[in-house]
Amino acid sequence: MKKLTGLRPAFLFMTRRGFSTSNSSEKVTGPLRGEVKLMTSSKLNFGDVLIVPQKSFVHSRSKVDIKTTYNFKYSNHSWTGVPIMSSNMDTVTNENTAAILEEFEWISVFPKHFNIEWETAEKLPAVINKPDTYALSCGTSEAEIQTIMRTIKKIEQESGNKPKMICVDVANGYLDVLVQKCRQIREMMPDVILIAGNVVTPEGMYQLVHKGYCDIIKVGIGSGAACTTRLKTGVGYPQFSAIVECANAAKSYGCHIISDGGAVFAGDCAKAFAANASYIMLGSMLAGHNESPGDLIIDKNTGKAYKEYYGMSSKRANEKYFGGLQSYRAAEGKLTHIPVKGPLAETIQDIEGGIRSACTYVNAESLEELSQNAVFVEVKQTYNGSLDHYVVGRI
């Protein structure tokens, strides 16, 4: 097995009893068949923790470099850039947003339907010339896999470069069919950086890494702003704890993880990186901008502009791509109208600035040092919002 670089060590967590190292093993009660099994320790979201400040010699945010380079367990490719991805949602990522993310060396993960569009397009977008800045995605049907392979062939013919990254994306990453299809793609493209998910436990990661031959695992179920999976199914896992436990497992499995969902503020992105996520994926934070996809809605009474944003398991998405919601399914996503936020570049700069600022609080000049130095404290309140009602513009 190749030596994996870019994985970061476990961090310290401040508890009411002092300091402890993060640990993914949990005592589960209820060994008898039919008896309820309950994890007895509390699990945490981003809003339940803060990063503890400490003495720092990093006197300026400008001294912090948030670019990084990763190598992978199975792929021989390396990757260099800012490890933040746009979600493969059709109201988040398209060619327009990809052009902006490319300037910041972020990654655009294109929704599945782009494979069909690009397969028949006369000209492909310029982003295909920079394989480190985009990924294609597909589901687990054989038709989707064959379509993405034809699209990859066309990209290679037009640009001379194969895409580096493929994301095999399903809501339930515990399905055995996902492992099978990932293994199939690995056989078809031995050198691709293979991403799959979503899961929230080391057990789910193990199957995808060791039996599906995946390099990167998406972590997060039900934590997205447009997702209603937890409401409809009762299934999920608090996002911060999922990152901690899966990141610890990633070190022994030799893979990377993406924190997918749950981030509302730039500080949440900093917490995810500090908790050893290799990448973060953003949806709602990147939606609703001038350049964002999604229908533009103008309120006739106020003249205020909104952008449509919805989950990819919502009724709206099912109607758009599958002709409606099947009788055996429940919609697991919201349809929302987000006030237009302005230029996407401003939000990107705000997120990057927040992460750099977090680094200066813990004497870190890189994301690797952020995770090495960070100590977390569990809190009841992270933020004083008493004046939010009076805020002019965005926070």
C-alpha positions in Angstrom: 0.0 0.0 0.0 1.2 3.5 -0.9 2.1 5.8 1.9 -0.7 8.3 2.3 0.1 12.0 2.8 -2.2 14.8 3.9 -4.0 13.0 6.7 -4.0 14.9 10.0 -3.7 13.6 13.6 -6.4 13.3 16.2 -7.1 16.5 18.2 -7.8 17.2 21.8 -11.3 17.7 23.0 -12.0 19.7 26.2 -14.7 18.0 28.3 -16.2 18.8 31.7 -13.8 16.2 33.0 -10.7 17.7 31.3 -8.9 16.8 28.1 -9.4 13.6 26.1 -8.5 12.3 22.7 -11.3 11.9 20.2 -12.5 8.3 20.0 -14.8 6.6 17.5 -15.6 3.6 19.7 -18.8 3.7 21.6 -20.4 1.4 24.1 -23.7 0.1 22.7 -26.3 -1.3 25.1 -28.9 -3.9 24.2 -27.0 -7.1 23.2 -30.2 -9.2 23.1 -32.1 -9.6 19.9 -35.1 -7.3 19.8 -33.8 -5.1 22.5 -33.2 -1.4 21.7 -29.6 -0.5 21.0 -28.6 3.0 22.1 -25.4 4.9 22.0 -25.2 6.4 25.4 -22.6 9.2 24.8 -23.8 12.5 23.5 -23.1 13.5 19.9 -22.3 17.0 18.7 -23.1 19.4 15.8 -21.1 22.4 14.8 -23.2 24.6 17.0 -22.2 22.6 20.1 -18.5 23.3 20.0 -16.0 26.2 19.8 -12.3 26.2 19.0 -10.3 27.3 22.0 -7.8 30.2 21.3 -4.2 29.9 22.2 -0.9 31.8 22.0 -0.1 32.5 18.4 2.8 33.8 16.4 0.8 34.0 13.1 0.3 37.8 13.2 -1.6 38.1 9.9 -4.3 36.2 8.0 -2.2 36.8 4.9 0.4 34.4 6.3 -2.0 31.5 6.3 -2.0 29.2 3.2 -5.2 27.2 2.9 -4.1 25.3 -0.2 -3.0 21.7 0.3 -1.8 18.7 -1.6 -3.2 15.2 -1.1 -2.1 11.7 -2.4 -4.6 8.8 -2.4 -4.9 5.2 -1.4 -5.7 3.8 -4.8 -5.3 6.6 -7.4 -1.8 7.5 -8.5 -2.9 11.1 -9.0 -2.1 13.8 -6.6 -4.4 16.8 -6.0 -3.5 20.4 -5.1 -5.9 23.2 -4.3 -8.2 24.7 -1.7 -10.1 21.6 -0.4 -13.6 23.0 -0.6 -16.2 21.6 -3.0 -19.5 22.9 -4.3 -22.3 20.4 -3.8 -23.5 18.4 -6.9 -26.9 20.0 -6.7 -28.5 21.7 -9.7 -29.2 24.9 -7.8 -25.6 25.2 -6.6 -23.2 24.1 -9.4 -23.1 24.8 -13.1 -20.6 26.2 -15.6 -21.0 29.8 -14.4 -20.2 29.0 -10.8 -17.4 26.6 -11.8 -15.6 29.4 -13.6 -15.6 31.4 -10.4 -14.6 28.5 -8.1 -11.8 27.7 -10.5 -10.3 31.2 -9.9 -10.1 30.3 -6.2 -8.9 26.8 -6.8 -12.0 25.2 -5.3 -13.7 22.1 -6.7 -17.0 22.1 -8.6 -18.8 18.8 -8.3 -21.2 18.8 -11.2 -24.7 17.3 -10.9 -25.5 14.0 -12.7 -27.5 15.6 -15.5 -24.4 17.4 -16.8 -23.2 14.0 -18.1 -26.1 13.9 -20.5 -25.8 17.5 -21.5 -22.0 17.4 -22.1 -22.3 14.1 -24.0 -24.3 15.9 -26.7 -22.8 19.4 -26.4 -21.0 21.0 -29.3 -18.4 22.6 -27.0 -17.5 21.8 -23.4 -16.8 24.4 -20.7 -13.3 25.6 -20.1 -13.2 24.0 -16.6 -12.4 20.6 -18.2 -8.9 21.9 -18.9 -8.1 22.0 -15.2 -8.8 18.5 -13.8 -8.0 19.6 -10.2 -11.0 22.0 -10.2 -13.9 19.8 -11.0 -15.5 16.3 -10.5 -18.2 14.5 -12.4 -20.9 12.6 -10.5 -23.2 9.7 -11.2 -25.6 7.3 -9.4 -25.5 3.6 -9.3 -27.6 2.6 -12.3 -25.8 1.0 -15.1 -27.2 3.6 -17.5 -25.7 6.4 -15.4 -22.3 4.7 -15.3 -22.3 4.1 -19.1 -23.3 7.7 -19.7 -20.5 9.1 -17.5 -18.0 6.9 -19.3 -19.0 8.3 -22.6 -18.8 11.8 -21.2 -15.3 11.1 -19.9 -14.2 9.9 -23.3 -15.6 13.1 -24.9 -13.8 15.2 -22.4 -10.5 13.4 -23.1 -10.9 13.8 -26.8 -11.6 17.6 -26.5 -9.1 18.5 -23.8 -6.5 15.8 -23.9 -7.1 15.3 -20.2 -9.3 12.7 -18.4 -11.3 14.0 -15.4 -9.3 13.1 -12.2 -12.4 12.8 -9.9 -15.7 10.9 -10.0 -18.2 11.1 -7.3 -20.6 8.2 -7.0 -23.4 9.8 -5.1 -26.4 8.3 -3.3 -28.3 9.4 -0.3 -27.8 6.0 1.5 -24.2 5.1 1.3 -24.8 1.8 3.2 -26.4 0.1 0.2 -24.4 -2.8 -1.0 -25.0 -1.8 -4.6 -22.9 1.4 -4.0 -19.9 -0.8 -3.1 -20.4 -2.9 -6.2 -20.7 0.0 -8.5 -17.6 1.7 -7.1 -15.7 -1.5 -7.6 -16.9 -1.6 -11.2 -15.8 2.0 -11.8 -12.4 1.3 -10.2 -11.9 -1.6 -12.6 -12.9 0.6 -15.6 -10.7 3.6 -14.4 -8.0 2.3 -12.2 -6.4 5.7 -11.7 -9.4 7.8 -11.0 -9.8 9.6 -7.6 -13.0 7.9 -6.6 -15.4 9.6 -4.2 -18.5 7.9 -2.7 -21.1 8.4 0.0 -22.9 9.3 2.0 -22.1 7.6 5.3 -21.6 8.7 8.9 -19.8 5.9 10.6 -16.5 4.1 10.3 -18.3 0.9 9.5 -19.9 2.4 6.4 -16.5 3.9 5.4 -14.8 0.5 5.7 -17.0 -1.1 3.1 -16.5 1.7 0.6 -12.7 1.9 1.1 -11.8 -1.7 1.3 -14.4 -3.3 -0.8 -15.4 -0.5 -3.1 -11.8 0.8 -3.6 -12.7 4.4 -2.9 -10.2 7.2 -2.1 -12.5 9.8 -0.6 -15.7 9.2 1.5 -18.5 11.7 1.8 -19.6 12.0 5.4 -23.0 13.4 6.4 -26.6 12.2 6.4 -29.5 14.6 6.9 -27.4 17.6 7.9 -28.0 19.7 4.8 -30.2 22.8 5.0 -32.4 21.5 2.1 -32.6 18.0 3.4 -35.5 16.5 5.3 -34.2 12.9 5.6 -34.1 13.2 9.4 -37.7 14.4 9.6 -39.0 11.8 7.2 -36.9 8.7 8.2 -35.6 9.5 11.7 -32.1 8.6 10.3 -28.9 10.6 10.7 -26.0 11.5 12.9 -24.8 14.8 14.3 -22.3 16.2 11.8 -19.4 17.3 14.0 -19.2 13.9 15.8 -19.5 12.1 12.4 -16.5 14.0 11.2 -14.4 13.3 14.3 -15.2 9.5 14.3 -14.8 9.1 10.5 -11.6 11.1 10.4 -10.1 8.9 13.0 -11.0 5.9 11.0 -9.7 7.5 7.8 -6.2 7.5 9.2 -6.2 3.7 9.7 -8.1 3.0 6.5 -5.8 5.2 4.4 -8.5 7.4 2.9 -9.7 11.0 3.0 -13.2 12.3 4.1 -15.4 15.1 3.0 -17.6 16.9 5.5 -20.8 17.2 3.5 -23.6 19.3 5.1 -24.3 21.2 8.3 -22.1 24.2 7.6 -24.0 27.5 8.0 -21.1 29.9 8.7 -17.5 30.2 7.8 -16.7 29.2 11.3 -18.3 25.8 10.7 -15.9 25.3 7.8 -13.0 26.0 10.1 -14.4 23.6 12.7 -14.7 20.8 10.1 -11.1 21.3 9.0 -9.9 21.5 12.6 -11.7 18.2 13.3 -9.6 16.5 10.5 -11.9 16.6 7.5 -9.8 16.6 4.4 -12.4 18.4 2.4 -15.7 20.2 3.0 -18.7 20.3 0.6 -21.0 23.3 0.6 -24.6 23.6 -0.7 -26.8 26.3 0.8 -23.8 28.5 1.6 -23.0 28.7 -2.2 -26.6 28.9 -3.4 -28.6 32.0 -4.1 -26.0 34.2 -5.7 -26.1 36.2 -8.8 -24.3 33.5 -10.8 -26.0 30.6 -9.1 -28.3 28.3 -11.0 -32.0 28.1 -10.0 -35.0 30.1 -11.2 -35.0 33.8 -10.4 -38.2 34.9 -8.6 -39.1 38.5 -8.2 -41.6 39.3 -5.4 -44.3 41.4 -7.2 -45.2 43.3 -4.0 -41.7 44.2 -2.7 -39.6 43.8 -5.9 -37.1 41.7 -3.9 -35.2 39.0 -5.8 -34.9 35.4 -4.8 -33.2 32.3 -6.2 -34.7 28.8 -6.1 -32.9 26.3 -4.0 -34.0 22.7 -3.3 -32.8 19.4 -2.2 -32.1 16.7 -4.8 -34.6 14.3 -3.1 -37.3 17.0 -3.0 -40.6 16.8 -4.8 -39.3 19.6 -7.1 -36.2 17.6 -8.1 -38.2 14.4 -8.6 -40.7 16.2 -10.9 -37.8 17.7 -12.9 -35.7 14.5 -13.4 -38.1 11.6 -12.9 -41.5 12.9 -14.0 -42.8 13.0 -10.5 -42.6 11.4 -7.1 -43.0 7.6 -7.2 -45.9 6.2 -5.1 -43.5 4.3 -2.9 -41.3 7.3 -2.1 -41.5 10.3 0.2 -39.9 13.6 -0.7 -36.8 14.1 1.5 -35.9 17.6 0.5 -37.2 21.2 0.8 -38.0 23.7 -1.9 -36.9 27.2 -0.8 -36.5 30.7 -2.2 -33.3 32.4 -1.0 -32.9 36.1 -1.1 -30.2 36.8 -3.7 -26.9 37.2 -1.9 -24.9 39.1 -4.5 -21.6 38.0 -6.2 -20.5 34.5 -5.4 -16.9 35.6 -5.2 -17.7 37.7 -2.1 -19.0 34.7 -0.2 -16.0 32.7 -1.2 -13.7 35.4 0.1 -15.7 35.6 3.3 -15.4 31.8 3.9 -11.7 31.8 3.1 -11.1 34.8 5.4 -12.9 33.1 8.3 -10.8 30.0 7.9 -7.6 32.0 7.8 -8.7 34.0 10.8 -9.4 30.7 12.8 -5.9 29.6 12.0 -4.4 32.7 13.5 -6.2 32.0 16.8 -4.4 28.6 17.1 -0.9 29.4 15.8 -1.6 27.7 12.5 -0.2 28.7 9.1 -1.9 25.8 7.2 -5.0 23.5 7.4 -2.7 20.7 8.6 -1.5 22.9 11.5 -5.1 23.9 12.2 -6.1 20.3 12.9 -2.8 19.6 14.8 -3.2 22.6 17.1 -7.0 22.8 17.6 -8.6 22.1 20.9 -12.4 22.1 21.1 -14.7 23.0 24.0 -18.3 21.8 24.3 -20.7 24.8 24.8 -24.3 25.6 25.3 -24.2 28.7 23.1 -21.7 29.7 20.4 -23.0 33.0 19.3 -24.8 36.1 20.6 -27.6 36.9 18.1 -29.5 39.5 20.1 -29.0 42.1 17.4 -29.6 39.9 14.3 -33.0 41.4 13.7 -31.3 44.8 13.1 -28.5 43.7 10.9 -28.1 45.5 7.6 -27.0 43.1 4.9 -25.6 39.6 5.4 -23.8 38.4 8.5 
